[in-house]
Every structure is written in C-alpha cells, then in structure tokens.
Amino acid sequence: MNWKTEWKWLVWLVAGFSVCYTLPVGQQRFDHALLEAAYLVKWYAQEHVLLCLIPAFFIAGAIGVFVSQTAVMKYLGPRANKWVAYGVAAVSGSILAVCSCTILPLFTGIYRMGAGLGPACAFLYSGPAINVLAMIMTARILGMELGIARAVGAVLFSVLIGFAMHLLFRKEEAEKAAAALQMAEEKGGRPLWQTALYFAMMILILVFANFGKPEASEGLWFTIFRMKWHLTTLFAAGLGVMLVAWFKICAWKVVLVAAMTSGTVVFTGFNPLAGFTVGSLGLAWLTATDKGEGGAWFESSWTFAKQILPLLLIGVVVAGFLLGRVGEEGMIPSKWVADAVGGNSLQANFIASFAGAFMYFATLTEVPIIQGLMGSGMGKGPALALLLAGPALSLPSMLVINCVLGPKKTVAFVTLVIVMATVVGWIFGMFS
C-alpha cells in the first residue's frame, strides 16, 4: 500500500467519522437548523426551480446555440467598445425581475460564448441588483433616500466591479482578445429580427411568470399582476408559433403540447403552476426529440442544468441551515446579526455586506428583511450595504460562479462586492 497517496483518504475518512460522531443531534438549535434547511430547499424547489430556473436554462441554452459567437465578441467581448459593453451589461438586469440564482445560467451562457470577463461580471451583478420592482419597493418601504442610493449604487457598482475584474485579470483578457482577432466572420444563420423576437418571447415568459404581487390592490402593477398568466400564455403561444415556423418542429407536436397544457390547467382547477410545469416538460420533449436546431438547443440547456442546479440546491440547503428562512433562525442566531449591524460604523457595514453576500435573497424579499433589521436598530449605511451585496450574491451562486470562473476569479468578485458595499454604505451612513 502506498501511504504517500492513501493518507488523503484516511484523513477524509477520519474527518467524516469525527463529524458524524460529534453531531449535536437532539439540541434544539441544531435540530431546528436542519428543519430550516429542509423548509428552505423545499420552498426553493417549489417557487424558483419551475418558474425561474427552467426558463433561464432554456434561455441560456439558446444563447449557446442561436447567438453568434462573433456577435457576442463584437458587443461584449474583451475588444468591444467599453461604453457599449458595460452600458448593456449594467442596465440589462432592469427588465429581469430575478434573483441571483436565476441570472447564473444567463451569465454562464454569455461568458462561455466569449463575453469579456468585465462585461460578464457587470451583468452577473446587475441582473438581480437593479430590477425595477425592487427599486420601487425599496423607495416606498425603506424611503426615497435609500431607494435612489440603491438604484444609483447598483448601476455604478456593476460597472466598477466589472472593470476591476477586467484589470485584475487583464492578461487572460488579452489572450481572449487575441483569439477573437483570429475568429472568422460567421455567415448565414437566422435573421437578426427573428433571433431578437425569439429571445424576447422567452424573456417575457420568464418575467411575467415570476411577476410578484404589489402591495397596492389597484394601479398599473396590480393590473399586470392580475393579467400575468394571461400574458404568459400569450407569449408561450407566440413561442409555439416560432417553433413551427422557424425551427421546423412538427406542428401536431406543438398543438399536442398546447392541448395538454390547457387541459392540465382546467383539470387542476385552473392551477397555473401545473400548466407551466406541463408546458415546460412539453418544450423539453419537443426539443429533445428534434434532430435539428431544437435538439442542439435542448442539449445545451441540459448541460447548463446538470452543471448549475445541483450546486444551487446544495447551496440553498447550507444557507437554510446556517441562517434559516425569513422570520426563522438557523444555527446563527438572528440577534447576532441585528446587534452586529446597529449604527453606522465601518464594522457594521462590513458585517452587513459579508452577511448579505452569504444569505439567500429571493426576489424582493430583501426589503422586508432589511425593514425588520432597521426596526431592530440597523443603520441606513449597513442597510444600503446589505442591499448592494445581498441580492447580487448568495452562497448558492458562489458555488456556481466558482464552477464557471474558477476559485481566483470567484474570490476576487466576492471580495470586490463586499468591499465596495462596505465603503459605499459607510459613506452613505455618514451623510444620511
């Protein structure tokens, strides 16, 4: 036996046995933390996987198949016009009311297609950080001052973080730029207007399927909320027409999936989630059994799902175990967090940024969480720091980012987010 190699197995086995042997099973906090982990991952699977991640995987897969790599390099690549690249990346998230986990497949898609590290990281941060609904809700509940500071800070943050990542890893970016110069110009393919409409249809399905209920029971946002499933159905029908007309998928198959989806909604007492599930499975069947572009689309989407979904679920379980759900506690008492972020000291801002980066925030849930913390004495500076760090990062997203970018770039990205949120929150707290 070669102990020069086998000792690693021995260490892992002893460590694993030691952890199992000393588990504090029976202690109330530990048992409750395990229960919170189970509750959070169940909620996540019910509320986010079907409505958020499945559409995001299909969109990411479509980016890999139908978006020209030359076009990505031209507008978002390392040699692209910096104003265009960072401008597009910084504001694109405003139309996607999604959380950090949903933006990951889209980020992975554009980065692997050749987008520069800077614009890709700007998109990764801006996606969940600057959606319009979150800005409006922040201003209405936490105050106009915090709402404006969050909106301005999030846009500037995305550009600064992206550009800082570009500078830190400029050698690799230079190599990517050199490779871009050698790429041949792609010819043929689908007209740009068709590709644009096709992506617009999928993005609109993602947006309206996840459109949250506003506080007011009247007005534009409430009207859109009431019509969300009608609008989702309309855009899904448009996608079905495109599948037949542009992707040459058999019309009878598309009609069959539409009929099964409609039948499911009716027979389940007009349960839209059930219909959305059947429709998603139907789209998977349509594309998986197609031997042309549809098959390539499904294969690309499936690849993203295999890589990302397990890491996200593991991350959610760990986040639930450590911090629990909204209004509940995990292993880390919420009082510790509330006490640590009181006032406007630099330490309080750092703790708020650090804790926010490791917590899991679903879309819009950060506002009531921070409202509760402010009621317990949290200063405005730490509140802004948490708003700038929390929605854009989470422990689940870090696992995926590490898989895509590698440890060095992941550590750099997370550090930049935490440091910038800390400094901006501290400065804001001194003048507010």
N, C-alpha and C positions, 0 to 999 in steps of 0.2 A: 504494500500500500504506500502510495506517495503522499506523505503528510504535507509536503510543500503546497499541494493543491487541495487536499482533503480538509485542511484545517478550517477553510472558509465555511464548508458545510457544517462542521462541528460547531463553529461559533454561531451560525444562524440557528441551528437546532437547539443549542443551549439557550440562546436568547429567546427563541419562540417558546420553549418549555417554561422558562422563568416568567415570562409574561402571563402565560396561561395559569401557572401555579399560583401567582400572586394577584390574579384578578379580584378586585374588591366587590365581587358579586354579593348582593344582599344589602349593600349600603344604599340608602335611599337616593343619593345624588347620582351614583353610578347607574343604578337601575333606571332612574328617570332619564338620564342622558341616553341610554340605549333605546329607550322608548321614543325619545325625541328624534333620534336618528332614523328610526323606522317610520315615524309620522312624517318627517320632512321628506324622505325619499319617496314615500307613498304619494304625498301631495305633489311632489315634483313630477313624478311619473304621470299622475292624472292631469295636471294642469299645464305642464310645459312640453312633455315629450311629443304628444299628439299634435297640439295646436302650434307649437313653436318650432321644435327641433325637426320634425318630419318635413314641413315645408322648407325649412332652412337647408336641410340636407339635399333636397331636390334642387334648390336654387344653386347651392354650391356645386353639385354635380353638373348642372347645366353650364356653370361658368367654365368648368374644366373641359367641357365638350364643345360648346357652341360659341364661346367667346374666343376670338382670335388672340393667340399669344402675342402676336405682333402689335395688336391694338392695345393690349394691357401694357406692354413695354413702352408703347408710344406715349400713353397718357399717365401711367402710374409707375413706370419703370425708373431705374436709377438715373437715366439720361433724359427723363421727361422734364418739361418745363415745371420748375418748382412751384410757381404760383398756381398752375393748373392742378398739379398732382396733389399738393397739400390742401388746396381750396376744395377740391372734390371730396377728398378723404375727410376733411374736417366737418363738412356740412351734410354729408350723405346720411348720417345717422339720424338726422332730424325727422326723416319720414318713416323711420323704422322704430316703432314703439316696442323695443325688445330689450331683454336683459342680457347680461354679459355672456351667458351660455349660448344664446341663440345667434349672436354675432360671430361666434367662433367658426362654424362651418364656412360662412361667407369670407371671413378673414383668411382662413386656410386656403380657400379656393383661389382668391386673387393673389395671395403670396406665392403659391406654388405655380401659378401661371406666369410669374415673372415680375410682379409688382415690386417696387423698391421697398426696402425694409422701413424707411421713414414713412412714406405714404400708407403702407400696410399697417404700421403701428398706430398712425394717426386715426385710421379707420377703426382699428380694434378698440381704441379708447373712446372715440367719438360716438360709435354706434349706440351703446347703451347709455351714454352720459348726457346726450343732448336731445333726446326725443321731446317733441313739442308738448305732449301731455304732461311729462314730468316737470317741465319748466313752469307751465301754467299752475299745476298743483302746488309746486313749491312756493310760488309767489302768493297764491291765495291762502295757503295754510300757514306757512312759515314767515310770510312777509315779503313785500315787494323788494326790499333791500337784498335779502338772501336769494330771491328768485333771479334778479338781474345779475348778481355776483356769480351765481351758478351758471347762468347762460353764457356770460362773457368768459368766465374762467374755463368752462368746458371746451369752448371753441379754441381759445388760446392754448390751453393745455395740450390738446390733441396735436396742434402744430409744433409746439415746443418739444413735446415728448418724441414725436416722430422725427424731428430734425436732430434732436440729441442722439437718438438711436442711430441715425444715419452717420453722424460724426464719430460715434464710438466704434462703429464697425465699417468705417469708410473703405478699408482695404478690401473687404468682401464685396462691398457695393461696387467698387471699381472693377472687380473681376466680373461681376454680373453685367456691368455696363459694357465691358469689353466683349462679353458673349453676345450681348444684344446687337452690337455692330455687325456681327457675323451672321445674324439671322436673315434668311431670305424673306422677302416680302411675300406674304400669303395672297393667293389669288383665288377667285371663285368664292364659293360659300353662299350662305343665305344673305339676302339684302339686309342692310343695317336696320331699316324700319321694322322688318319682321322680327329680328332679334330683340329690338327695343320693346316692341309690343309684347312679345313672349315673356320677357323678364318683368315687365310692368305688371302683367297679369298675375304672375306668381307672387310678386311683392305685395300687390293689393290683396291677394288672398291671405297672405301672412299677416298683413296689417289689420284687416277688418276682422279676421277670425279671432284676433287677440285684443280687439278694441275694448278697453276697460270701461266700467260703468262710472260716469262722473258723479260728483256729489249732488249737483243740482238735478231736479226732476223735470227740467224744461230747458229749452235753448238748443243751439246747434249740436253741441256734443252729445246731449241726451238723445236727440233725434237720430244722430248717426249710430249711437249705441243700440237704439231700438231696431234700426234697419240693418245692423251689422251682418246678420246671417242671410238676409235677402241680398245684400251687396256681395257677400262671399259667394253665394250661389251663382249670382250673375257673372262674376269673374271666373268662377270654375267652369261655367258653361262656355265662356269665351276661350278658356284654355282647351276645352274639349274640341271646339271647332278648329283651333290651331293644330291640334294633334292630327286631325284628319286631313286638313287642307295642306299643311306644310310638312308634317312628319310622315305622312302617308300611312298612318296607323289605320287599321280596318275600322270602318265606320260602325259596323254592327257591334264590335267590341266596346267602342266608346259609348254607344247607345245602351248596351247592356250594363255597363258600369253606372251610367247615369240613372238607369231604371232601378238598379239595386240600391243605389244611394238614396234615391227618393223614397223607395219602399221601406228602407230601414228607418228613415225619419218618421214616416207615417205610422209604422207598426210599433215604434218605441214611444209613441205619444209625443211626436214632434221633438225628439231629443237631438239637437244639432250636433252634439259631440259624437253620438253614434253614427250619424250620417257622415260626418267629417272623417271618422275612422274608416268606414267602408269605402268612402271616396279615395282616401289615401292608399288603402290596400288595392283598390281598383287601378289607380295610377301606377302603382308598383307592378301589378300584373301586366298592364298594357305595355309598359316599357321593357320589363324583363323578358317578355316573350317576343319582342320585336327584334328582328335581325339587322336592322339598320341603325339610324341615329338614336332611336329610342332605347335600344339595347345598350349602346355606349353610355347614354345618359344614366340609365339605371345602374350600370356597373360603377360609374364614377360616384354616384350618390351613395351606393352601398359601401364603397371604400371609405368614404368620409364617416359614415355611420359606424362602421366597425372600429375605426380609429378613435372617434371622439366620444360616443355615447358611453362606453364602459368607464372611461376616465371621469366623465361628468357625474355619473351615478355614484362612483366611489367618493368623489369629492363632496357631493351632497350629503352622503352618509357621515363623513368625517365632520363636516360643518355642523350638521344637526347634533352630533354627539358632543361637540365642544361648546356650541353656542345656543343650540335649541332653535325653536321657531319664534315667531313674533309673539310676545307675551308669555313665553315659556323660557325655562332655563335648561342649559346643558351642563357639562362639567364645570364650565367657567361661570360663576355667579354674575348675573347682570348688574348687581350692585357694584361689583368691582369696576365694571366699565363705566357706569354712571358716575361713580366717585372719581375715577381717573380723568374724566373729560370735563370736570367742572371748571369754570372760569375760562380764561383765555391765555394761559401760559403756553410757552413753546412745547413743554412736555405734554400738556393736554391735547394740543393739536397733533403732535406726533402719535400719541396713543389712539386718537380718533382716526387718523389716517391708517395706521397699522391695523387696528381692529376692523375698520371698514374694508380693507383690502382682503381680509381673510373671511369675512362674513359672506353669506349668500343673500343678495337682494333680488327678489323678483321685481318685475317692472312696477314702479310706483310705490312699492312697499317701503322704500327708504324714507318717504316723507312722514308717515305716521310713526315710524320708529324714532326718527330724529325729533319729532314733536314730543314724544314721550320723554326722551332723554333731556330735551330742553326744559321740560316741566320739572325734571329732577335736578336742574342746576347746570346743564350743559351750556357753555358759552356759544356765542354766534360764530366765533372763529373755528372752534372744533366742529361745530355743526356744518360749516362750509367745507372744512377739510374732509369730513365724512361723506358729504355729498359729492365731492370731487373724486374721492378714492373708491368709495363703496360700490356704486353701480357699475363702474367700469372694470372692476376686478372682483375675484372671488377665489376661494380655494379650488373649486372645480375647474374654473377657467385657467388657473395657473398650471394645472396638470396637463391640460390640452396645449397651452402655449408652449410648455416645455417640450412636448412631443413634436411640435411644429418648428420651433425656433432653436431648441437646444437649451441647456442649462445656463450658459453665459448670457445669452440674449434675454432669456426669461428673467434672470436675476436683475439685469440692467433695467428692463422695462418696469418691473415691480418696484425697484428702488427709486426710479425716476418719478413714478406716480406718487409714491409715499412721500418722498422728499418735497416735491413741488406742492402737493396738497397741504403738507405741514406748513411750509413757508407762507403760501398764499392765505391759508386760514389764520395764521398768526398775525400777518399784516392786516387782514380784514378785521380781525378781532380788536386790534388796537385802535382802529378808526371808526368802528361801528358803535 
